[in-house]
């Protein structure tokens, strides 16, 4: 049985950064889509992940399968000027590399993010996902997220509009 581990690193080591870039590129190439349609050049990807680590409102969790970084999720809190909405946080950049799917890593990442959200006192978690992401949608709904809306023009993929769904989870209910 494969070993699944999730951690929230303070800093990314070079090996972790490389594995994270590779895992994300694989997920993007497989259509996982968390903003990118095509995986960027390696230096762009490395700058992106280093930047994530510098943003105080972003908590990066990395997931490992048998010791290799294979996925991530970010828990994003709103900046101070969004005071009316600070009771909630956002899930961003949740993915698992194609080679590591089917071992519970996506669920473990989401559960770790939820624990952190509760620890930080958030009352709700929000997320959005392309309508085409059936496996992710099934996971989010199994974790208690409720769909509250759909945007028919959520994403543009290869010249076509792709709808997206919006979800919320009440952490107090």
C-alpha positions as CSV (number, residue, x, y, z in Angstrom):
1,X,0.0,0.0,0.0
2,X,1.3,3.5,-0.9
3,X,2.2,5.9,1.9
4,X,0.3,9.2,1.7
5,X,1.7,12.2,3.7
6,X,0.5,15.9,3.8
7,X,2.5,18.7,5.2
8,X,2.6,22.5,5.2
9,X,6.2,23.4,4.5
10,X,7.7,26.6,5.8
11,X,10.1,26.6,2.9
12,X,10.3,24.5,-0.3
13,X,13.6,22.7,-0.7
14,X,15.0,22.5,-4.3
15,X,13.9,18.8,-4.6
16,X,10.4,19.6,-3.4
17,X,10.1,22.5,-5.7
18,X,11.2,20.4,-8.7
19,X,8.8,17.6,-7.7
20,X,5.9,20.1,-7.2
21,X,6.6,21.6,-10.7
22,X,6.6,18.2,-12.3
23,X,3.4,17.1,-10.5
24,X,1.6,20.3,-11.4
25,X,2.7,20.1,-15.0
26,X,1.4,16.5,-15.2
27,X,-1.9,17.5,-13.7
28,X,-2.3,20.5,-16.1
29,X,-1.3,18.4,-19.1
30,X,-4.0,15.9,-18.0
31,X,-6.6,18.7,-18.0
32,X,-6.8,19.2,-14.2
33,X,-6.9,22.9,-14.8
34,X,-6.3,25.3,-11.9
35,X,-5.9,28.4,-14.1
36,X,-3.3,27.2,-16.6
37,X,-4.4,25.4,-19.8
38,X,-0.8,24.5,-20.7
39,X,2.0,23.9,-18.2
40,X,4.3,26.9,-18.2
41,X,8.1,26.8,-18.7
42,X,9.9,25.5,-15.7
43,X,11.4,28.9,-14.6
44,X,7.9,30.4,-14.7
45,X,6.6,27.6,-12.6
46,X,9.4,27.8,-10.1
47,X,8.8,31.6,-9.7
48,X,5.1,30.9,-9.2
49,X,5.6,28.4,-6.4
50,X,8.3,30.6,-4.7
51,X,5.8,33.5,-4.9
52,X,3.1,31.4,-3.2
53,X,5.4,30.8,-0.3
54,X,5.9,34.5,0.2
55,X,2.2,35.5,0.4
56,X,1.0,35.5,4.0
57,X,-2.6,34.9,3.0
58,X,-1.7,31.6,1.3
59,X,-1.1,28.4,3.2
60,X,0.5,25.8,0.8
61,X,0.0,22.1,1.6
62,X,2.0,19.5,-0.3
63,X,1.0,15.9,-0.6
64,X,3.5,13.1,-1.0
65,X,3.0,9.6,-2.3
66,X,5.7,7.3,-1.1
67,X,7.9,10.3,-0.3
68,X,7.5,12.1,-3.6
69,X,5.6,15.4,-3.9
70,X,2.6,14.5,-6.0
71,X,0.0,17.2,-5.3
72,X,-1.0,20.4,-3.5
73,X,-3.7,22.6,-2.2
74,X,-3.7,26.2,-1.0
75,X,-5.9,27.7,1.7
76,X,-6.3,31.4,0.9
77,X,-7.5,33.9,3.4
78,X,-8.7,37.3,2.3
79,X,-6.6,40.4,2.6
80,X,-7.3,42.8,5.5
81,X,-9.4,45.2,3.4
82,X,-12.0,42.5,2.8
83,X,-13.2,42.7,6.4
84,X,-16.8,41.8,5.7
85,X,-15.8,38.5,4.1
86,X,-12.9,37.5,6.5
87,X,-15.1,34.7,8.0
88,X,-14.4,32.7,4.9
89,X,-11.4,31.3,3.1
90,X,-10.8,29.9,-0.4
91,X,-9.4,26.6,-1.7
92,X,-7.0,27.2,-4.6
93,X,-4.6,25.1,-6.8
94,X,-5.8,21.7,-5.6
95,X,-4.4,18.9,-7.7
96,X,-2.8,15.5,-7.7
97,X,-0.4,14.3,-10.5
98,X,-2.0,11.7,-12.7
99,X,0.5,9.0,-11.6
100,X,-0.5,9.4,-8.0
101,X,-4.3,9.3,-8.2
102,X,-6.4,6.7,-6.6
103,X,-4.5,6.6,-3.2
104,X,-6.5,9.2,-1.3
105,X,-4.0,12.0,-1.6
106,X,-6.6,14.6,-3.0
107,X,-8.9,13.9,0.0
108,X,-5.9,14.0,2.5
109,X,-4.9,17.4,1.1
110,X,-8.5,18.8,1.5
111,X,-8.8,17.4,5.0
112,X,-5.5,19.1,6.0
113,X,-6.7,22.4,4.6
114,X,-10.0,22.1,6.4
115,X,-8.2,21.4,9.7
116,X,-6.1,24.6,9.2
117,X,-9.3,26.6,8.3
118,X,-10.9,25.5,11.5
119,X,-7.8,26.2,13.5
120,X,-7.7,29.7,12.1
121,X,-11.3,30.3,13.0
122,X,-12.8,30.4,9.6
123,X,-16.5,29.7,9.4
124,X,-16.8,28.7,5.7
125,X,-14.6,27.4,2.9
126,X,-15.3,28.4,-0.7
127,X,-14.0,26.8,-3.9
128,X,-14.8,26.8,-7.6
129,X,-14.2,24.1,-10.1
130,X,-14.7,23.6,-13.9
131,X,-17.8,21.6,-14.7
132,X,-15.6,19.1,-16.6
133,X,-13.7,18.1,-13.4
134,X,-16.1,15.2,-12.5
135,X,-13.7,13.4,-10.1
136,X,-13.0,16.6,-8.2
137,X,-16.7,17.5,-8.0
138,X,-17.5,14.1,-6.6
139,X,-14.7,14.5,-4.0
140,X,-15.8,18.0,-2.9
141,X,-19.4,16.9,-2.6
142,X,-18.4,13.8,-0.5
143,X,-16.5,16.2,1.8
144,X,-19.7,18.2,2.5
145,X,-19.3,21.1,0.0
146,X,-22.6,22.4,-1.3
147,X,-22.9,23.8,-4.8
148,X,-24.5,27.2,-4.7
149,X,-24.1,28.4,-8.3
150,X,-22.8,27.9,-11.8
151,X,-21.1,30.4,-14.1
152,X,-21.6,29.4,-17.7
153,X,-18.6,31.4,-18.8
154,X,-16.2,30.3,-16.0
155,X,-13.2,29.4,-18.2
156,X,-12.1,29.6,-21.9
157,X,-10.5,26.4,-23.1
158,X,-9.4,26.1,-26.7
159,X,-11.8,28.8,-27.7
160,X,-14.8,27.3,-25.9
161,X,-16.5,28.5,-22.8
162,X,-16.5,26.0,-20.0
163,X,-18.9,26.4,-17.1
164,X,-17.7,26.3,-13.6
165,X,-19.4,25.5,-10.3
166,X,-19.1,27.3,-7.0
167,X,-19.1,25.5,-3.7
168,X,-19.2,26.4,0.0
169,X,-18.8,24.3,3.2
170,X,-20.1,25.6,6.5
171,X,-17.6,24.7,9.1
172,X,-20.0,25.4,11.9
173,X,-22.9,23.3,10.6
